[in-house]
Amino acid sequence: MLYYAVVFLIIALVAGALGFGGIAGASVGIAKIIFFVFLALLVISLVAGLLRKA
């Protein structure tokens, strides 16, 4: 999942460098959403792992 966030970030950087502002903005938005979903799943996984060991 983190891979997809990085891919969309790279797409946004390339689109921004080429002057495609709409595509760059959309790609950054998608990358942010995927990154925050990744962080939420990471925290849930860590908490579940800690509770399982206890």
DSSP file (Angstrom, degrees, kcal/mol; ACC not computed):
  #  RESIDUE AA STRUCTURE BP1 BP2  ACC     N-H-->O    O-->H-N    N-H-->O    O-->H-N    TCO  KAPPA ALPHA  PHI   PSI    X-CA   Y-CA   Z-CA
    1    1 A M     >        0   0    0      0, 0.0     4,-1.5     0, 0.0     3,-0.2   0.000 360.0 360.0 360.0 -39.0    0.0    0.0    0.0
    2    2 A L  H  >  +     0   0    0      1,-0.2     4,-2.1     2,-0.2     5,-0.2   0.847 360.0  61.3 -64.2 -32.0    2.9    2.3    0.7
    3    3 A Y  H  > S+     0   0    0      1,-0.2     4,-2.3     2,-0.2    -1,-0.2   0.910 102.7  49.5 -59.0 -43.7    4.2    1.5   -2.7
    4    4 A Y  H  > S+     0   0    0      1,-0.2     4,-2.5     2,-0.2    -1,-0.2   0.862 107.6  54.0 -67.0 -35.2    1.0    2.9   -4.3
    5    5 A A  H  X S+     0   0    0     -4,-1.5     4,-1.9     2,-0.2    -1,-0.2   0.915 110.6  46.6 -63.5 -41.9    1.3    6.1   -2.3
    6    6 A V  H  X S+     0   0    0     -4,-2.1     4,-2.3     2,-0.2    -2,-0.2   0.889 110.6  53.1 -67.4 -39.0    4.9    6.6   -3.6
    7    7 A V  H  X S+     0   0    0     -4,-2.3     4,-2.4     1,-0.2    -2,-0.2   0.934 110.5  46.3 -61.4 -46.7    3.8    5.8   -7.2
    8    8 A F  H  X S+     0   0    0     -4,-2.5     4,-2.2     1,-0.2    -1,-0.2   0.857 110.8  53.7 -66.1 -33.3    1.0    8.5   -7.0
    9    9 A L  H  X S+     0   0    0     -4,-1.9     4,-2.2     2,-0.2    -1,-0.2   0.907 109.6  47.6 -65.6 -41.0    3.5   11.0   -5.5
   10   10 A I  H  X S+     0   0    0     -4,-2.3     4,-2.5     2,-0.2     5,-0.2   0.902 110.8  51.6 -65.8 -41.1    5.9   10.4   -8.4
   11   11 A I  H  X S+     0   0    0     -4,-2.4     4,-2.7     1,-0.2     5,-0.2   0.911 110.1  50.1 -60.3 -41.5    3.1   10.8  -10.9
   12   12 A A  H  X S+     0   0    0     -4,-2.2     4,-2.5     2,-0.2    -2,-0.2   0.903 110.5  49.1 -64.3 -41.3    2.2   14.1   -9.2
   13   13 A L  H  X S+     0   0    0     -4,-2.2     4,-2.2     2,-0.2    -2,-0.2   0.916 113.9  45.1 -65.1 -43.0    5.8   15.3   -9.3
   14   14 A V  H  X S+     0   0    0     -4,-2.5     4,-1.7     2,-0.2    -2,-0.2   0.928 114.7  48.0 -66.4 -44.4    6.1   14.4  -13.0
   15   15 A A  H  X>S+     0   0    0     -4,-2.7     5,-2.9    -5,-0.2     4,-0.5   0.893 112.3  49.9 -64.3 -38.8    2.8   15.9  -13.9
   16   16 A G  H ><5S+     0   0    0     -4,-2.5     3,-0.8    -5,-0.2    -1,-0.2   0.892 109.2  51.1 -65.7 -39.4    3.6   19.1  -11.9
   17   17 A A  H 3<5S+     0   0    0     -4,-2.2    -1,-0.2     1,-0.2    -2,-0.2   0.821 111.1  48.8 -67.3 -30.1    6.9   19.5  -13.7
   18   18 A L  H 3<5S-     0   0    0     -4,-1.7    -1,-0.2    -5,-0.1    -2,-0.2   0.500 121.3-107.0 -88.9  -3.9    5.2   19.1  -17.0
   19   19 A G  T <<5S+     0   0    0     -3,-0.8     2,-1.3    -4,-0.5    -3,-0.2   0.626  74.7 136.0  92.8  13.9    2.6   21.7  -16.2
   20   20 A F     >< +     0   0    0     -5,-2.9     4,-2.1     1,-0.2    -1,-0.2  -0.696  23.3 171.4 -94.3  83.6   -0.4   19.5  -15.7
   21   21 A G  H  > S+     0   0    0     -2,-1.3     4,-2.5     1,-0.2     5,-0.2   0.861  70.9  51.5 -65.4 -39.7   -1.8   21.1  -12.5
   22   22 A G  H  > S+     0   0    0      2,-0.2     4,-2.2     1,-0.2    -1,-0.2   0.924 113.0  44.0 -65.3 -44.9   -5.1   19.2  -12.3
   23   23 A I  H  > S+     0   0    0      2,-0.2     4,-2.4     1,-0.2    -1,-0.2   0.892 113.7  51.9 -66.7 -39.4   -3.5   15.8  -12.7
   24   24 A A  H  X S+     0   0    0     -4,-2.1     4,-2.3     2,-0.2    -2,-0.2   0.920 110.5  47.9 -64.0 -43.6   -0.8   16.7  -10.2
   25   25 A G  H  X S+     0   0    0     -4,-2.5     4,-2.1     1,-0.2    -2,-0.2   0.906 112.6  48.1 -64.2 -42.0   -3.3   17.9   -7.6
   26   26 A A  H  X S+     0   0    0     -4,-2.2     4,-2.3     2,-0.2    -1,-0.2   0.903 111.5  50.4 -65.1 -40.7   -5.4   14.8   -8.0
   27   27 A S  H  X S+     0   0    0     -4,-2.4     4,-2.5     2,-0.2    -2,-0.2   0.887 109.7  50.2 -66.2 -38.8   -2.4   12.5   -7.7
   28   28 A V  H  X S+     0   0    0     -4,-2.3     4,-2.4     2,-0.2    -1,-0.2   0.912 110.3  50.9 -65.1 -40.9   -1.2   14.3   -4.6
   29   29 A G  H  X S+     0   0    0     -4,-2.1     4,-2.2     2,-0.2    -2,-0.2   0.920 111.9  46.2 -61.4 -44.4   -4.7   13.9   -3.1
   30   30 A I  H  X S+     0   0    0     -4,-2.3     4,-2.5     1,-0.2     5,-0.2   0.907 111.6  51.9 -64.8 -42.1   -4.8   10.2   -3.8
   31   31 A A  H  X S+     0   0    0     -4,-2.5     4,-2.3     1,-0.2    -2,-0.2   0.893 109.7  49.9 -62.4 -40.2   -1.3    9.7   -2.5
   32   32 A K  H  X S+     0   0    0     -4,-2.4     4,-2.5     2,-0.2     5,-0.2   0.928 111.2  48.2 -63.8 -45.2   -2.2   11.5    0.8
   33   33 A I  H  X S+     0   0    0     -4,-2.2     4,-2.1     1,-0.2    -2,-0.2   0.933 113.5  46.4 -61.9 -46.5   -5.3    9.3    1.2
   34   34 A I  H  X S+     0   0    0     -4,-2.5     4,-2.3     1,-0.2    -1,-0.2   0.890 112.0  51.9 -64.1 -39.3   -3.4    6.1    0.6
   35   35 A F  H  X S+     0   0    0     -4,-2.3     4,-2.4    -5,-0.2    -1,-0.2   0.915 110.7  46.7 -64.6 -43.1   -0.6    7.1    2.9
   36   36 A F  H  X S+     0   0    0     -4,-2.5     4,-2.3     2,-0.2    -1,-0.2   0.857 111.1  51.7 -69.9 -33.6   -3.0    7.9    5.8
   37   37 A V  H  X S+     0   0    0     -4,-2.1     4,-2.5    -5,-0.2    -1,-0.2   0.908 109.7  51.1 -64.0 -41.1   -4.9    4.6    5.3
   38   38 A F  H  X S+     0   0    0     -4,-2.3     4,-2.2     2,-0.2    -2,-0.2   0.925 110.3  48.7 -60.3 -45.3   -1.5    2.9    5.4
   39   39 A L  H  X S+     0   0    0     -4,-2.4     4,-2.4     2,-0.2    -2,-0.2   0.908 111.0  50.1 -63.0 -41.6   -0.6    4.7    8.7
   40   40 A A  H  X S+     0   0    0     -4,-2.3     4,-2.4     1,-0.2    -1,-0.2   0.924 112.0  47.1 -63.2 -44.0   -4.0    3.8   10.2
   41   41 A L  H  X S+     0   0    0     -4,-2.5     4,-2.3     2,-0.2    -1,-0.2   0.857 110.5  53.7 -66.1 -34.4   -3.6    0.1    9.2
   42   42 A L  H  X S+     0   0    0     -4,-2.2     4,-2.5     2,-0.2    -2,-0.2   0.933 110.1  46.2 -64.5 -46.0    0.0    0.1   10.6
   43   43 A V  H  X S+     0   0    0     -4,-2.4     4,-2.6     2,-0.2     5,-0.2   0.923 113.1  49.6 -63.4 -44.1   -1.2    1.5   14.0
   44   44 A I  H  X S+     0   0    0     -4,-2.4     4,-2.4     1,-0.2    -1,-0.2   0.904 111.8  49.2 -61.2 -41.4   -4.1   -1.1   14.1
   45   45 A S  H  X S+     0   0    0     -4,-2.3     4,-2.2     2,-0.2    -2,-0.2   0.904 111.5  48.4 -65.4 -42.1   -1.7   -3.9   13.3
   46   46 A L  H  X S+     0   0    0     -4,-2.5     4,-2.2     2,-0.2    -2,-0.2   0.916 112.9  47.4 -65.4 -42.6    0.8   -2.8   16.0
   47   47 A V  H  X S+     0   0    0     -4,-2.6     4,-2.5     2,-0.2     5,-0.2   0.914 112.3  49.8 -64.8 -42.5   -1.9   -2.5   18.6
   48   48 A A  H  X S+     0   0    0     -4,-2.4     4,-1.9    -5,-0.2    -1,-0.2   0.889 110.5  50.9 -63.5 -38.4   -3.3   -5.9   17.7
   49   49 A G  H  X S+     0   0    0     -4,-2.2     4,-1.5     2,-0.2    -1,-0.2   0.890 111.1  47.6 -65.8 -39.9    0.1   -7.4   17.9
   50   50 A L  H  X S+     0   0    0     -4,-2.2     4,-1.1     1,-0.2    -2,-0.2   0.888 113.0  48.2 -68.1 -38.7    0.8   -6.0   21.3
   51   51 A L  H  < S+     0   0    0     -4,-2.5    -2,-0.2     1,-0.2    -1,-0.2   0.834 108.5  54.8 -70.5 -31.6   -2.6   -7.1   22.6
   52   52 A R  H  < S+     0   0    0     -4,-1.9    -1,-0.2     1,-0.2    -2,-0.2   0.863 108.1  48.5 -69.4 -36.0   -2.1  -10.6   21.2
   53   53 A K  H  <        0   0    0     -4,-1.5    -1,-0.2     1,-0.2    -2,-0.2   0.760 360.0 360.0 -75.5 -24.4    1.2  -11.0   23.1
   54   54 A A     <        0   0    0     -4,-1.1    -1,-0.2    -5,-0.1    -2,-0.2   0.490 360.0 360.0 -79.0 360.0   -0.2   -9.8   26.4
